[in-house]
Amino acid sequence: MITDKNDKIHKIIMKIINKILVLGFYFVNLVLITLYLYPGSILGYFFYKNIRMQPQITKDFIISSNHFYAFIILSTLGVFAYRDKKKIRYLIIYLFLLSIILEALHIIIPSRMFQWSDFFGNILGIIFVIIIYKVKDKYV
């Protein structure tokens, strides 16, 4: 009797946590898309009162560290929110398409420009999370 009640409570809590993760994924998506498509730097304006300055989390190391971190966060949230293998496949396709399209749009957005270091930062951020997911899935 107590075990059934605990199982029901556990399932309810897990559903709530999953909904929060999905909403978090959507929210981070929206924020990332907004930051990418804005002609200038919203964060630069917020931190430096200058839309031409981009805050740097860490120094770039061949790839853009900001882009690498952004796509690690987005990919990690997506993997936690969509744990089903079929959904993960769609998530991976979505993340790669999103990273390519957003960076390609910098070609036409005023005050923005396509940069290979940003592009590879996006891609490597996604690949980093996928590798960790695959290793965890195989050995845990």
N, CA, C and O of each residue as an XYZ file, in Angstrom:
560
protein
N       0.825     -1.198      0.000
C       0.000      0.000      0.000
C       0.867      1.257      0.000
O       0.659      2.162     -0.808
N       1.832      1.307      0.906
C       2.706      2.479      0.970
C       3.565      2.568     -0.289
O       3.803      3.660     -0.805
N       4.026      1.431     -0.780
C       4.857      1.415     -1.985
C       4.083      1.941     -3.192
O       4.633      2.704     -3.985
N       2.819      1.548     -3.347
C       2.000      2.053     -4.450
C       1.838      3.564     -4.366
O       1.919      4.260     -5.377
N       1.611      4.059     -3.176
C       1.446      5.496     -2.977
C       2.756      6.225     -3.293
O       2.744      7.276     -3.934
N       3.887      5.666     -2.842
C       5.199      6.262     -3.127
C       5.496      6.244     -4.628
O       6.053      7.199     -5.169
N       5.118      5.150     -5.293
C       5.323      5.061     -6.738
C       4.515      6.128     -7.478
O       5.015      6.744     -8.419
N       3.286      6.342     -7.061
C       2.439      7.367     -7.687
C       3.026      8.755     -7.463
O       3.070      9.569     -8.385
N       3.471      9.023     -6.256
C       4.080     10.323     -5.943
C       5.345     10.505     -6.772
O       5.582     11.579     -7.325
N       6.151      9.457     -6.857
C       7.389      9.515     -7.641
C       7.088      9.809     -9.113
O       7.764     10.633     -9.729
N       6.084      9.143     -9.677
C       5.715      9.369    -11.084
C       5.228     10.796    -11.309
O       5.547     11.410    -12.327
N       4.461     11.318    -10.368
C       3.959     12.694    -10.480
C       5.126     13.676    -10.434
O       5.191     14.613    -11.230
N       6.040     13.456     -9.502
C       7.212     14.341     -9.381
C       8.053     14.276    -10.655
O       8.521     15.309    -11.134
N       8.249     13.086    -11.208
C       9.034     12.936    -12.435
C       8.359     13.634    -13.620
O       9.043     14.219    -14.459
N       7.037     13.579    -13.695
C       6.319     14.284    -14.763
C       6.501     15.790    -14.633
O       6.702     16.485    -15.629
N       6.430     16.291    -13.405
C       6.610     17.728    -13.163
C       8.027     18.150    -13.543
O       8.217     19.168    -14.208
N       9.017     17.369    -13.123
C      10.408     17.683    -13.459
C      10.606     17.665    -14.971
O      11.283     18.538    -15.516
N      10.023     16.681    -15.653
C      10.159     16.612    -17.099
C       9.508     17.817    -17.782
O      10.062     18.360    -18.738
N       8.355     18.231    -17.304
C       7.699     19.419    -17.880
C       8.560     20.663    -17.675
O       8.657     21.507    -18.567
N       9.181     20.778    -16.510
C      10.076     21.910    -16.238
C      11.273     21.871    -17.184
O      11.683     22.906    -17.710
N      11.837     20.681    -17.403
C      12.967     20.557    -18.328
C      12.570     20.921    -19.755
O      13.323     21.604    -20.449
N      11.400     20.475    -20.201
C      10.932     20.796    -21.551
C      10.710     22.305    -21.677
O      11.120     22.913    -22.666
N      10.067     22.903    -20.686
C       9.866     24.361    -20.713
C      11.197     25.104    -20.687
O      11.362     26.120    -21.363
N      12.148     24.591    -19.901
C      13.489     25.187    -19.864
C      14.162     25.108    -21.213
O      14.806     26.062    -21.650
N      14.016     23.970    -21.878
C      14.585     23.803    -23.214
C      13.973     24.809    -24.187
O      14.689     25.449    -24.956
N      12.650     24.946    -24.150
C      11.987     25.924    -25.026
C      12.439     27.348    -24.704
O      12.673     28.150    -25.609
N      12.558     27.656    -23.423
C      12.966     29.000    -23.010
C      14.388     29.316    -23.479
O      14.642     30.387    -24.032
N      15.310     28.379    -23.256
C      16.693     28.594    -23.685
C      16.757     28.701    -25.207
O      17.534     29.497    -25.735
N      15.949     27.910    -25.920
C      15.844     28.032    -27.376
C      15.454     29.448    -27.773
O      16.096     30.066    -28.622
N      14.403     29.949    -27.155
C      13.906     31.289    -27.468
C      14.960     32.357    -27.185
O      15.172     33.259    -27.996
N      15.606     32.253    -26.051
C      16.647     33.222    -25.688
C      17.806     33.155    -26.677
O      18.290     34.185    -27.147
N      18.247     31.940    -26.991
C      19.370     31.769    -27.910
C      19.040     32.308    -29.296
O      19.857     33.004    -29.899
N      17.864     31.998    -29.801
C      17.454     32.492    -31.120
C      17.380     34.015    -31.118
O      17.807     34.661    -32.075
N      16.841     34.590    -30.046
C      16.764     36.054    -29.932
C      18.149     36.677    -29.937
O      18.392     37.652    -30.648
N      19.063     36.117    -29.142
C      20.429     36.657    -29.084
C      21.138     36.520    -30.435
O      21.896     37.405    -30.833
N      20.893     35.425    -31.127
C      21.531     35.191    -32.422
C      21.017     36.135    -33.497
O      21.793     36.614    -34.324
N      19.717     36.406    -33.495
C      19.123     37.152    -34.600
C      19.087     38.662    -34.391
O      18.809     39.409    -35.329
N      19.362     39.114    -33.187
C      19.364     40.549    -32.914
C      20.565     41.193    -33.608
O      21.687     40.702    -33.483
N      20.337     42.289    -34.338
C      21.466     42.944    -35.027
C      22.317     43.759    -34.050
O      22.125     44.966    -33.904
N      23.219     43.113    -33.412
C      24.067     43.708    -32.391
C      24.112     42.755    -31.211
O      23.718     41.594    -31.321
N      24.591     43.248    -30.092
C      24.717     42.392    -28.918
C      23.816     42.902    -27.794
O      24.085     43.944    -27.196
N      22.747     42.161    -27.515
C      21.865     42.514    -26.397
C      22.655     42.434    -25.097
O      22.529     43.303    -24.233
N      23.468     41.393    -24.960
C      24.264     41.238    -23.741
C      25.319     42.343    -23.628
O      25.613     42.815    -22.530
N      25.882     42.749    -24.758
C      26.831     43.860    -24.760
C      26.182     45.139    -24.271
O      26.787     45.894    -23.509
N      24.963     45.384    -24.700
C      24.239     46.571    -24.229
C      23.944     46.466    -22.735
O      24.087     47.436    -21.991
N      23.528     45.270    -22.309
C      23.176     45.065    -20.901
C      24.395     45.246    -19.991
O      24.300     45.899    -18.952
N      25.540     44.670    -20.378
C      26.733     44.723    -19.521
C      27.577     45.973    -19.721
O      28.113     46.512    -18.753
N      27.708     46.449    -20.972
C      28.632     47.537    -21.287
C      27.961     48.792    -21.838
O      28.642     49.781    -22.108
N      26.646     48.772    -22.008
C      25.901     49.874    -22.643
C      26.411     50.136    -24.054
O      26.431     51.275    -24.522
N      26.830     49.045    -24.733
C      27.374     49.144    -26.080
C      26.978     47.879    -26.852
O      27.437     46.783    -26.534
N      26.116     48.042    -27.874
C      25.640     46.865    -28.614
C      26.708     46.283    -29.533
O      26.510     45.212    -30.106
N      27.821     46.964    -29.679
C      28.899     46.452    -30.527
C      29.884     45.576    -29.753
O      30.702     44.888    -30.363
N      29.821     45.591    -28.433
C      30.718     44.765    -27.606
C      30.023     43.471    -27.218
O      28.863     43.476    -26.806
N      30.730     42.382    -27.351
C      30.197     41.066    -27.001
C      30.915     40.566    -25.744
O      32.138     40.425    -25.757
N      30.187     40.299    -24.672
C      30.846     39.752    -23.479
C      31.454     38.379    -23.790
O      30.862     37.586    -24.522
N      32.618     38.109    -23.241
C      33.303     36.825    -23.426
C      33.295     36.083    -22.102
O      33.737     36.624    -21.088
N      32.801     34.856    -22.093
C      32.822     34.041    -20.878
C      34.255     33.613    -20.598
O      34.760     33.800    -19.491
N      34.903     33.041    -21.597
C      36.328     32.695    -21.532
C      36.944     33.062    -22.878
O      36.231     33.364    -23.835
N      38.263     33.034    -22.942
C      38.935     33.308    -24.208
C      38.548     32.259    -25.241
O      38.315     31.097    -24.908
N      38.483     32.685    -26.500
C      38.226     31.739    -27.580
C      39.450     30.841    -27.751
O      40.587     31.299    -27.639
N      39.210     29.579    -28.020
C      40.284     28.626    -28.267
C      40.021     27.959    -29.610
O      39.468     26.860    -29.668
N      40.413     28.617    -30.673
C      40.183     28.246    -32.073
C      38.701     28.384    -32.431
O      38.362     28.964    -33.462
N      37.829     27.855    -31.586
C      36.390     28.018    -31.798
C      35.882     29.091    -30.840
O      36.586     29.480    -29.908
N      34.671     29.564    -31.068
C      34.064     30.554    -30.181
C      33.603     29.871    -28.897
O      32.737     28.997    -28.922
N      34.186     30.276    -27.789
C      33.824     29.658    -26.507
C      32.379     29.975    -26.135
O      31.680     29.110    -25.607
N      31.915     31.202    -26.399
C      30.526     31.551    -26.078
C      29.544     30.632    -26.800
O      28.581     30.151    -26.203
N      29.788     30.396    -28.067
C      28.903     29.544    -28.867
C      28.985     28.094    -28.385
O      27.971     27.400    -28.310
N      30.177     27.652    -28.066
C      30.386     26.300    -27.543
C      29.566     26.106    -26.267
O      28.847     25.115    -26.139
N      29.668     27.043    -25.325
C      28.935     26.933    -24.065
C      27.420     27.019    -24.269
O      26.658     26.289    -23.634
N      26.997     27.908    -25.151
C      25.560     28.074    -25.402
C      24.949     26.778    -25.927
O      23.871     26.373    -25.493
N      25.641     26.131    -26.862
C      25.087     24.893    -27.417
C      25.269     23.696    -26.486
O      24.531     22.717    -26.600
N      26.230     23.754    -25.574
C      26.315     22.715    -24.541
C      25.094     22.820    -23.637
O      24.474     21.807    -23.314
N      24.745     24.030    -23.228
C      23.587     24.228    -22.348
C      22.303     23.789    -23.048
O      21.506     23.038    -22.486
N      22.109     24.262    -24.276
C      20.899     23.910    -25.026
C      20.813     22.397    -25.270
O      19.753     21.801    -25.081
N      21.905     21.785    -25.681
C      21.915     20.347    -25.966
C      21.682     19.528    -24.699
O      20.944     18.543    -24.724
N      22.299     19.924    -23.607
C      22.133     19.203    -22.344
C      20.682     19.261    -21.883
O      20.108     18.244    -21.494
N      20.094     20.443    -21.927
C      18.680     20.561    -21.564
C      17.810     19.695    -22.462
O      16.879     19.046    -21.986
N      18.105     19.681    -23.747
C      17.338     18.870    -24.686
C      17.457     17.387    -24.392
O      16.461     16.665    -24.441
N      18.663     16.922    -24.086
C      18.875     15.503    -23.788
C      18.135     15.106    -22.512
O      17.550     14.024    -22.445
N      18.157     15.972    -21.502
C      17.432     15.661    -20.258
C      15.920     15.716    -20.467
O      15.179     14.920    -19.889
N      15.471     16.653    -21.291
C      14.026     16.815    -21.507
C      13.446     15.702    -22.378
O      12.317     15.262    -22.164
N      14.224     15.252    -23.358
C      13.737     14.245    -24.306
C      14.620     13.001    -24.220
O      15.526     12.821    -25.034
N      14.361     12.162    -23.254
C      15.211     10.997    -23.002
C      14.931      9.824    -23.928
O      15.774      8.935    -24.049
N      13.797      9.791    -24.575
C      13.430      8.703    -25.480
C      14.385      8.698    -26.682
O      14.674      9.756    -27.242
N      14.881      7.505    -27.086
C      15.866      7.407    -28.166
C      15.372      8.013    -29.480
O      16.142      8.663    -30.188
N      14.095      7.807    -29.813
C      13.552      8.374    -31.047
C      13.531      9.907    -30.961
O      13.869     10.593    -31.926
N      13.136     10.429    -29.810
C      13.119     11.879    -29.636
C      14.532     12.451    -29.651
O      14.745     13.561    -30.138
N      15.495     11.707    -29.125
C      16.892     12.166    -29.125
C      17.392     12.303    -30.562
O      18.103     13.257    -30.876
N      17.034     11.379    -31.423
C      17.439     11.485    -32.838
C      16.910     12.776    -33.460
O      17.645     13.502    -34.129
N      15.625     13.050    -33.228
C      15.047     14.296    -33.746
C      15.693     15.520    -33.116
O      15.913     16.532    -33.782
N      15.994     15.420    -31.834
C      16.659     16.518    -31.131
C      18.014     16.817    -31.757
O      18.351     17.979    -31.987
N      18.787     15.785    -32.030
C      20.111     15.971    -32.619
C      19.999     16.627    -33.995
O      20.751     17.549    -34.308
N      19.073     16.158    -34.802
C      18.856     16.774    -36.121
C      18.464     18.235    -35.953
O      18.992     19.106    -36.645
N      17.540     18.506    -35.034
C      17.095     19.876    -34.785
C      18.269     20.760    -34.360
O      18.435     21.865    -34.876
N      19.076     20.276    -33.426
C      20.187     21.091    -32.917
C      21.194     21.415    -34.012
O      21.661     22.550    -34.111
N      21.531     20.426    -34.837
C      22.464     20.690    -35.933
C      21.880     21.682    -36.938
O      22.568     22.608    -37.367
N      20.616     21.493    -37.312
C      19.979     22.437    -38.244
C      19.893     23.836    -37.646
O      20.154     24.828    -38.328
N      19.528     23.910    -36.376
C      19.444     25.212    -35.704
C      20.793     25.922    -35.716
O      20.870     27.109    -36.034
N      21.852     25.201    -35.372
C      23.176     25.826    -35.313
C      23.631     26.310    -36.688
O      24.244     27.371    -36.810
N      23.329     25.532    -37.710
C      23.723     25.915    -39.070
C      22.896     27.111    -39.550
O      23.449     28.083    -40.065
N      21.592     27.039    -39.384
C      20.706     28.110    -39.870
C      20.975     29.421    -39.148
O      21.050     30.473    -39.782
N      21.123     29.369    -37.822
C      21.352     30.613    -37.075
C      22.656     31.286    -37.490
O      22.703     32.504    -37.662
N      23.704     30.499    -37.649
C      24.973     31.109    -38.052
C      24.903     31.599    -39.494
O      25.461     32.650    -39.811
N      24.227     30.861    -40.373
C      24.100     31.284    -41.774
C      23.299     32.585    -41.888
O      23.563     33.401    -42.771
N      22.332     32.776    -41.008
C      21.540     34.007    -41.050
C      22.372     35.247    -40.725
O      21.966     36.365    -41.039
N      23.526     35.055    -40.101
C      24.401     36.199    -39.826
C      24.928     36.834    -41.104
O      25.422     37.961    -41.081
N      24.828     36.121    -42.207
C      25.240     36.677    -43.492
C      24.337     37.848    -43.878
O      24.805     38.801    -44.501
N      23.047     37.794    -43.519
C      22.105     38.833    -43.951
C      21.674     39.777    -42.826
O      21.018     40.783    -43.101
N      22.014     39.491    -41.592
C      21.599     40.352    -40.474
C      22.585     41.512    -40.356
O      23.794     41.292    -40.281
N      22.076     42.750    -40.339
C      22.969     43.912    -40.189
C      23.771     43.818    -38.886
O      23.266     43.340    -37.871
N      25.005     44.272    -38.926
C      25.929     44.293    -37.785
C      26.341     42.901    -37.314
O      26.951     42.771    -36.253
N      26.023     41.873    -38.071
C      26.432     40.512    -37.729
C      27.170     39.943    -38.928
O      26.982     40.415    -40.050
N      28.009     38.934    -38.709
C      28.673     38.286    -39.831
C      28.917     36.823    -39.518
O      29.134     36.436    -38.370
N      28.875     36.022    -40.569
C      29.149     34.596    -40.443
C      30.608     34.428    -40.047
O      31.495     35.048    -40.635
N      30.852     33.583    -39.044
C      32.227     33.289    -38.635
C      32.368     31.785    -38.453
O      31.552     31.141    -37.792
N      33.408     31.248    -39.045
C      33.638     29.816    -38.936
C      33.883     29.394    -37.492
O      33.470     28.308    -37.086
N      34.552     30.245    -36.714
C      34.819     29.891    -35.309
C      33.517     29.775    -34.525
O      33.397     28.914    -33.653
N      32.540     30.630    -34.823
C      31.226     30.528    -34.179
C      30.513     29.253    -34.621
O      29.941     28.530    -33.806
N      30.558     28.993    -35.923
C      29.904     27.820    -36.488
C      30.455     26.539    -35.852
O      29.689     25.674    -35.425
N      31.772     26.423    -35.791
C      32.372     25.224    -35.213
C      32.166     25.161    -33.698
O      32.103     24.071    -33.130
N      32.062     26.311    -33.044
C      31.718     26.322    -31.622
C      30.340     25.727    -31.393
O      30.143     24.945    -30.463
N      29.382     26.099    -32.243
C      28.027     25.537    -32.161
C      28.066     24.013    -32.321
O      27.542     23.269    -31.493
N      28.697     23.580    -33.399
C      28.722     22.160    -33.746
C      29.440     21.349    -32.669
O      28.952     20.294    -32.262
N      30.580     21.825    -32.210
C      31.337     21.078    -31.201
C      30.619     21.042    -29.859
O      30.756     20.069    -29.117
N      29.854     22.084    -29.534
C      29.049     22.061    -28.309
C      28.022     20.944    -28.348
O      27.802     20.254    -27.353
N      27.393     20.771    -29.506
C      26.398     19.692    -29.680
C      27.096     18.332    -29.629
O      26.641     17.423    -28.934
N      28.195     18.194    -30.363
C      28.914     16.915    -30.408
C      29.410     16.517    -29.021
O      29.350     15.343    -28.656
N      29.896     17.476    -28.252
C      30.376     17.209    -26.891
C      29.287     16.549    -26.051
O      29.538     15.548    -25.380
N      28.080     17.110    -26.086
C      26.966     16.564    -25.301
C      26.540     15.203    -25.846
O      26.222     14.303    -25.068
N      26.528     15.037    -27.167
C      26.145     13.758    -27.759
C      27.122     12.659    -27.329
O      26.699     11.554    -26.987
N      28.408     12.954    -27.345
C      29.405     11.959    -26.934
C      29.184     11.549    -25.485
O      29.206     10.360    -25.166
N      28.974     12.520    -24.611
C      28.730     12.203    -23.202
C      27.452     11.379    -23.066
O      27.416     10.418    -22.297
N      26.416     11.741    -23.795
C      25.154     10.996    -23.762
C      25.365      9.549    -24.220
O      24.874      8.618    -23.583
N      26.093      9.364    -25.319
C      26.319      8.019    -25.857
C      27.166      7.179    -24.904
O      26.882      5.997    -24.712
N      28.187      7.762    -24.312
C      29.032      7.034    -23.366
C      28.209      6.652    -22.132
O      28.285      5.518    -21.657
N      27.432      7.591    -21.621
C      26.584      7.312    -20.464
C      25.567      6.229    -20.786
O      25.319      5.340    -19.971
N      24.985      6.304    -21.964
C      23.979      5.334    -22.389
C      24.575      3.937    -22.534
O      23.906      2.942    -22.255
N      25.825      3.864    -22.967
C      26.470      2.573    -23.188
C      26.954      1.930    -21.898
O      26.834      0.716    -21.729
N      27.497      2.726    -20.988
C      28.146      2.171    -19.796
C      27.377      2.307    -18.500
O      27.750      1.695    -17.500
N      26.322      3.086    -18.491
C      25.581      3.260    -17.227
C      24.235      2.603    -17.325
O      23.461      2.637    -16.369
